[in-house]
Amino acid sequence: MMDTNLHIDAFEQMLASPDMDDIYLKQLFDIYHQRLLANPGVCQKLARRGISMGSIEAHWIGYCDRTLNRYVPTSEHADGAGCRGALRRLGLTKVNGHEIFRGCIVEPLLEGDNIVAACGIKLICPSRPAPRIIQWYRHGVYTRAVRFHIMIWGRRYVAH
């Protein structure tokens, strides 16, 4: 007779393992946060608009400076393909690979340890017709509208 306890234990361990999409999301927003911290000019610009370094740290605010390709392996590698596939599937990158938050200051919304939504505000007013504020909600996870901190701080900053 087969030992079903072994199979149930393995199944429960699988259910308890972290979702890879969550891991890739955290990596993405950590890259954005580190890119902002590495850019003193942008930090100073935000400080002039009422967003302090303390707020940047406390709310894990980041900057999408279009350098993601330097930090994520190409799709030819398993980890790169997994990450790029997850970001595409979650709607954070477009078919052409461009990030939806290109050129934005970005604030993720965490519920527990999971990122469920994010808001991006263009750092520079777009020269062509494009939204200045981009909100992303993880499909099926978070459905109510959110007032992000970056939308409240420095109202002149987010004015259209």
Secondary structure as UniProt FT lines:
FT   HELIX           4..16
FT   HELIX           20..37
FT   HELIX           40..48
FT   TURN            49..50
FT   HELIX           53..58
FT   TURN            59..60
FT   STRAND          62..63
FT   HELIX           68..71
FT   TURN            75..76
FT   HELIX           78..89
FT   TURN            90..91
FT   TURN            95..96
FT   TURN            100..103
FT   STRAND          104..111
FT   TURN            112..113
FT   STRAND          114..122
FT   STRAND          133..137
FT   TURN            139..141
FT   HELIX           149..152
FT   HELIX           155..158
//
